[in-house]
């Protein structure tokens, strides 16, 4: 199973590379006055030179290109001399293309698709639709705008043609039944050609699911989901790799530093960590904004292993990142595709999702927006937006956390008695007070157009949306926000392809906790906000404990197998899941509460899950947990 997953990942990567093969490029030299074009989400720079010489148009990274009038993401450069035959585009020196042969005048390079194509400056008609399709409730308002057209029209479900003069506003779907769709077709023509666009809108039920789908309670203690009832904030954020626009009130999920899978094995600290710390959210009329912070505390916990200290920034690597989003306007998915899971990561979740945003840590792969089909599956070609059409912007940087603190356990490895789940209730230390370099910590800013999630700002404020961010190391989840214990359930086991690293790189992760909410709590069945425990030790009560009034258990009662929550006579990882479901209030056919109360404190909590997990990986506990 694991081998097939890796083979599938390799095959997918090869197919993606094959799909990027561009149109044929002839090796020609540029002529002075030639125009060359680049499509990008930033202002690109163009560096040209004559092969095997030092002659260039300007010192690296070249000349900033000029935006083409009337275009939103196309830039042009006029070649200054006849001699250049090579070209590189970059974001002022970063994210550069490969060395490319000059393809000739009036060619456009797409930075997202990594392809060349012809580019014409002739003004063919431009069609803009305010909402390009997706789910809706009740009815959907759509504005169609046409530019540079001699004539234009639209039809609804293939019916009568109605003329468009500049723009037209429509209300669609009011009279169709839930589950049915309405199709809008637009056509615009001028002397240079005809452009068409089709948009399909599916009417959703006005009553959503009774629960958010999660089967375990949000992890509390030092972790938090929507702490202090915070659901983000309406505010426009400039996505530029600078945190100055963000505010502490925007926090929607709090993690713990130094809880990535490496730290639960003494032999894997040579590898860079994937360590999510905190996630923030904001929105305005146009975009959803997400900022998440990631820790790299190698300088404190394992300074002898210097690779993660010098190469720890994740934008060096092409590691997949997924944001599972639940808007309530589309088909529900739990991460499945027709043949497995998205990008063969083995990640699924109980919480409802209907969109998945995917990209890599260096932004070289994606971004993509996946929408579930009627079977709850991801990846159908007609339901995937890619590259520039997603409208997503991603920037990153280094620096101190927004809170000014970086809390965690300053130890690593089984020799330091680190076990999965130990950060839940531990007394944490601020790594900055131990001399940790804030310049090693990372953050990412992401903006996602609301129209590409089929929602508006009003939807966020009236109903809220859910989000679960999952970080991977290529083929499997390594950390997530909000945190789920599945991210470290196999941390202390070796990876099959390299026994010096963790099995978490290849295991299957089933996330059971709720998503963090943006805008508003889930209704009905809202996420119960959790708040991190104080960093100072709590005050101990001075009153004597209340003695139980129940009679003692008689020795004739059957022996209790500690940890056997599902009462099947064994202690397995299923018991951890059983306890998590119990904590959400889910209906249980069988639940042995006494066996589940591992630490004997009179209540079943997430802490009991942690004790069982320790026993399952062979770590001694103070309790008599007999693992089969």
N, C-alpha and C positions, 0 to 999 in steps of 0.2 A: 504493500500500500504506500509506504513512504517513498520507495524507489519510483513507483509510477507517478507520484506527485511531482517529484523532481524532474522526471522525464517530461511530464506535461508542461512544467514551467519552462524548460529549455525549448520545447517545441513551440510554445506560445511566443517566446522571445524571438526565435528564428522567423516565425510567421510575421511578427511585427516588423522585423528588419526587412523581410522580403517586400512587405506592403509599402515600405518607404522608398522603394526604387523609383527614381525620378524619370522624367522624359529624357530622351537621348540628348547629350550635350556635346556639341562640336567644339574641338579645341581651336579657338580663334583668338586673335589679339584684339583688344579693345581699340576703338577709334575715338579720338577726341570728340566730345559732344554726345557720345552714346549715353543712353540712360539705362540704369539698372535699378531694380526695385526689390524691396524686402517687406514682407508682412510680419509684424511683430507686435507684442503687447507693450513694448517699450520703444524708446527712440534708439534705433540701432546705429552702430558705427560700421563703416565700410573701409576695409583695409585691402588695397590692391598692390600687386608687385609683379615684376617680370621674373619668371621662373629662373632659378639658378643665378640670380643676381641680387644686389642689395637695393635696386631701384624700386621705390614705392611712391604711393600718392601722398603719404604723410606717415610720420613715425607711429608705431603701434599705440593705440588700437585703430588708428585711421581717422576718417572724417565722419562727424555726426551727420546722418542723413536727414532729409527734409520731408515732412509729412506732405503727401499728395493732397491737393485741395479737393474737398468733398469726400475724402476717405477717412475712416476712423483708425485704421491700423496699417496702412500702406505708406511706405517711405521711399524716396527716390534719391539717386546720386548721379550727377553728371560727370562722366569720365573726363579727366583733364588732359590726357595725352594719349598718343597712339600705341604706346609700348607695353601696356600691362596685359597679362594673360592669366593671372591668378587672383582669387578674391576670398576674403573671410568676412563674415558678419559676426558681430558680438554685441553684448550689452556693455559698452564702454570697457571692453577687455575681459569680461566674464561671460560664461556660457557661450563661448565661441563655437562656430561651426568648424568642420574639418577644412583643410586646404582644398579649395574647389577651383576647378578650371573655369575661366570666364566663359559663359555660355552664349554670349552675343547680346546685342542691344534688345531692349524691351522684353527682358525676361524677369520674372518675379520669383524670389526664393521665399518659401513659407517656413518661418522658424519653428512652428509647431509641427507641421507635417513633414518637414525636412525634404521638401520637393521643389523642383523648378517647374515653372509653367510660363506660357506666354502671357504678356500683360498688355492690354490695350487701354489707351487713354480716351478712346471714343466714349462718349457719355451714353452708354446703354441705360435703360430705365433701372431705377432702384426702388425696390418694394420693402417697406418696413412695416412689421406687424407688432403691436405692443405686447401681445401674448401669442406665442407661436404654437400653442397646443398643450394638451395635458388634461388633467382632471379639474373639475369644478363642481361646486355645489349650488343648486338653485338655478343661476344663470351666470354667464360670463360676458364681461364687457371687453370689446376689442376695438382698437383704433388702427385702421390701415392707412398708411401714407405712401404716396407714389411720387417719385421725383424724375424729372427729365423724360416724361412720357408724352407722346402725342395723343394716345388714347389708353384707357385702362378700364377694367371692369372686375367685378367679383360675382361669384355664385355661391349659394348655400345648398349643400347636398346635390350639386349638379343641376340646380333649377335655373330660374330666370337670371339673365345677365343684367347687372346693375352698374351703371357708369360710375367711375370714381374721378372726381375733379379735385386733385390735390390730396384730400384725405376724407375719410368717412368713419364715423363711430357706429358700432353695431352692438346689439345685445343678443346673444345667441343662447339657445338651449333651454329657454324657459318652459317650452311646451313639450319637451321630450321626457321620457321616463328615465328614472335612475338606471344606470347600466348601459344606456344607449349613447351613441356618439353623434356629433354634428360636424360636417366637414366644410371648411371655408377654402375656396380656390380663388386666386387672384392672378390676373394677367395684365401686363403693361407692355406697350409697343411704341417704338420710334423708328427712325430711319436706319438705326444701327442694329436693330433686332428686337426680339420679344423675350421678356423675362416672366417666369411664372413662379408661384409659391403656393403650397398647400399646407393647411393647418387642420388638425383634427382635435376635437375637444370631447372628452368623455364625462358624462354626468355621474357624479359620485353620490352615495347615500348621505343624507343630511344628518344621520345619526351614526357616529363613529363607534368603534369597538368599546366594550365595557371596561377594558383594561388596556394598559400600554404594552401588554404582552410579556413583560419581565416576570420571571419566576423566583427571583431572590430579592431580598431587601438590598437597598443601597448600602454599601459598606460604610460604616461610621468610624468612630475612633479618630485616628489621625487623618483619615480620608474624608472627603465630603462631596456630596452631590447637591448642587444649588445651596451652598452654605448661607445661613442667615436669611433664607428666603430670597436669595438673589437670582434673577433670571436674565441678566444682561441689561443693556440700556440702549435706547434710541440715540444714536450719535453717528455722524459721518466720520469715518476713519480714513486717513491717507495711508495706503498700503505702500510703505517705502522702506521697511526695515528699521523703523524707529518707533519705540514704544510710547512716545510722548503723548499720543492721542488717547491712550488707554487709561482706564481708571479702575481702582480696586473694587468698586461696586459692580463691575462687569463680570466678576468671577462666577463661573457656573460649575466648575469641577476642580477639586483640590486633590492632588496626589501626594506622594512622599518621595523624596530623593533617595537614591541608592537602594531601590527595591527592584531593579531590573534583574532578569534571570541569572546573570553572571555571578551576582553576589552570594548566591546560595550554593556555590561550589567553589572549592579552594583553587581549582585548576583552570578557571576560565577568565581570569581578570586581565589576560593579555589582549582580549578582544574588546573593541569599543562597545560602550553601553548604549542601549535604547531605553532611555529613562524619562518618561513623561512626568511632568511635575504639576502644571496648572493650566487651565483652559478658561479663556474669557470670550465673551460674545457681545456684539453690538449690531445694530441694523439701522438703515434709513429707508427712504422710499425706493431705493434702487438695489441695494446690496445687503446681504448677510455678511458680517465680518467675524472672523474667528482668529484669535491669537492664542497660541499655546507655547508653553515654556518647557524646555528639556534640560535636565541636569547632566553634568559630567564632572563628578567629584573624584576622579581618578587620582588627583594630586594629594588627596587626603587618605583614601582607603587603600590604594595600591600604587604608590609612586614608583615602585621598582619596575612596574610594567609600563614603559614609557610610550608605547604606540598609541594608546587611547588619549594620552596627554598631548601628543603632537599632531595626531590625525583624527581627533575626536569629533570634529565638525561633520555633521551628517550630510551636508550639501556636497561633500567630496564624493559621496556614494549615490548609487541609483537604487534606493530602498523604497519599496511601496508604502504608501500611507493611505488609509481609508477613513472617510468620514461617513458613517451611516446616519442618515437624516430621516426623520419622520415628520411629514407635513400634514398627514391625514387626508391629502387630496388625490392620492394615487393608489395603485395596487400594493398590498402589503407583501414585503419580502423579509426573509430571515437570513439572507446572504447566499442563497443557493443559485446555481446556474443549471443549465440543462444537463451538464456532465460533472457537477461537483460544486465547487465554490469559486468565488471571484478570484481570478489570477492564481488559482490552485493553492490558495493560502490555507485552506482548511478552517477558515474562520466563519462561524455562524453565531447568531444571537437569538434569544427568545424575544427580546423587545421588538416591537413593530418598526420596520423601516420601509420607506418607499423610494428613496433616492440614495445612491452611493456616489460620493465624490472621491476620485482616486487620482493619485499623482505620485511621482517619486521625489525623494528628498532633495535631489539636485534639479528637479523640474525638467529633466530631459525626457521623461516618459509621462505623457499626459499634458494637461489634466483631462480627465474624463468625467462625465456625469451619466451614471447608469440609472435607468428607471425600470421598475419591475413590470413584467408583462402580466397577463391575466392569470397565469399559473404561479405568480410570485417569483419568477425567475429573472435573473439579470443577464445582460450581454446580448439580447437580440439587437441586430444592427440598427433597426429603425428606432430603437429606444435609447441610443447612446449618442451623446454629444461629445465631440473631441476637439482638442486644441483650442484654436481661437474662437470657435463657435460656442464654447462654454462660457466665455467672458470672464473666466477666473483669473485673478492676479495673485501671485505668490511672491513674497519677499521674506528674507531672513536676516538674522543678525546675532550678535553676541552681547552679553551684558548681564547685569544683576537682575534678579527677579523683580517683578512689579511690586511685590509685597516687601521687598528688602530683606527677606529671609529665605533660607534654603534648608528646610527641616528634614532630618533623616537620622538613621543609625550609622554612626561613623565607623563601621566595621564591614568586613566582607569575608566570605568563605565559611565552610563548615567548621573549620578550626576555631572560628569566632562564634560558633553556635548560631549562625544565621540560618533560618529556615523560612520557607515560604509562608507569608502571612504574619511574620513577626512584627511588621511595622504598624499593624492595626492599633495595638494598645500600648506599644512601647513608649518610654519617655524619650523624646527626640532631641537632637542637638542641632543648632544652627551651624551649618558648615562654614558660613562666612566668619563666625567667631573663632574658627579653628585655622584661619588663614587661607581658606579656599579662594582661588582666583576666579572672580566673577566672569572674566573674559573667556573662560572655558564653557560657560553655560550658553545655551542656544535658545532662540525663539523664532517662530514662524508667524507671519501675518498672511491671512487668506481672505480674499473677498470673492463672494459668489453672487452673481446676479439673481435677484428674487424671481425674475421672469423665467429663469431656467430651472427653478424649483417649483414652478407653477403656483407661486404664492405672492402675496403683497405684504407690505408693512402692516396693513390692517389685520391680515390673517395672523401674523405673529402676535400682535397685541391683543386680539380677541380670543385666539385659541392656543397660541404657543406652538412651538415645534420642538422635537427632540433631536439630540445629537450624541453620537458615540464615536470617539476618535480612536483608531487602532493603529499602532506603529508596528512595523514588521522588520525582520532581518531577512528579507528575500522571500521566504516561503511560509512563514508562520508569524502569528502575533507574538510580540515580546512585551508590550505594555499597552495600556489603554486608559482613557479618561472618559467617563468615570472608571475607576479601577475595578477589575474583576479578578478573582483568585485563579481563574484559568490561565492567566498570563504567566504563572509561575508554578503550575501544578507538576510539571516535569523538569523543573529547573535544575535539580541536582542529578539528573541522569545525563549520560553522554550523548552527543549528536552522532548519528550512525556514520556520517561521512568524515567526522573529525572528533575523536574522543576527547580532545582538549577544549571543546566548546559544549554548549548546552543543547539538550534535546528540544528545548523550547523553539529552536530554529526550524523544527520540522513537525512538531506535534499538531494535533487538531484542537482548536480552542473554541469551546462553546460558552458564550458570554450569557450570563443569566441575570445580571443586575440591570436596573433601569437606566435609560439614557438621561443625560443632563437636559434640562429644559431651557428654552430661550423664549422670553416674552411672557410666558405664563405657565403655571403648573398644568399637568395633564388632568383633564376633567372628562368623565369621572375616573376615579382611581389615580389621583394625583400622586406624583413622587413626593414622599415624605422628606423634606429637607433635612440634611444632616450637617452638623457643624464640627470642625476639627476640635479635638480636645485641647485644653490649655497646655502650653509648653512648660509651665511650672507644675510641680507635683500638686495634686488636689489635696485640700484640707481633709484630714481623716475625721470621721465623726467621733465624738467623745462619749455618746450614749452607748451603753452595752447593746449588743445585737439582740433583736427579739428572738426568743427561743421558739422553735416550731411547736405547734400544739398537736400536730398529727402524731398518732402513736408510732413508735419505731417499727421498722420493717421486721417482720418475724423471720427467723432463720429458715422457716419452712418454705418461704417464697422462692421461686426459681432465681438462680444467680443471674445478675444483670451483666451483659457483655457491653462494657463501656464503649461508646462510639457506634454501636449497631442501631442507628436511628430508624432504619427501615425494617428492623426486626427479622432479617433473613438468616441470622446466625453467623454473619461474617462482618468484618469491618473493611470497607472498601471506599473508593472515591465516591461511589453512589451515595454513601451516607452523608458526605459533605453536601452534595446537591440536595439531598432530602431535607437536611436542616435549613439550607438556604430557602427552599420552597416553603417550609414551615414558618419561617420568619416573615414571609410576605403575607401570611394568612391564607395561603392556598389550601383547598380542601384535600385532606390526606386520608386515604383508606386505612393506612397503618402508620403510626408514628410512636416510637418508644421514647417518651419524653425523658424518662429517668436515664436511659442509655445515652441519649443525646446530650444530657447535662454532664459533660465529661469532667469539668473542673469542680462539680458538686456545689456550685454557689446558689443553687435553687432556681436558676433560670437558664434557658437555652439562648445562646447568643452566637454571634459570628466568631467569637473567641474559641468556642468549642470546635468550630470547623478547623481553625488553625491548629489546635492540638491534634486532631485526627490526621491532618495533612502531615504534621511532623512525624507521627508514628508510622504513616504509610511510606515515608522515605527513609525510615530506619533511624530517626533521631530519637534519643531517649526523652521521655516526658515524666513529669512527677506523678502521672496517673497510670493505672493498670489497663492500658489499651492493648488488647491482644489482637494483633494483625495476623490474619491467616496466611 
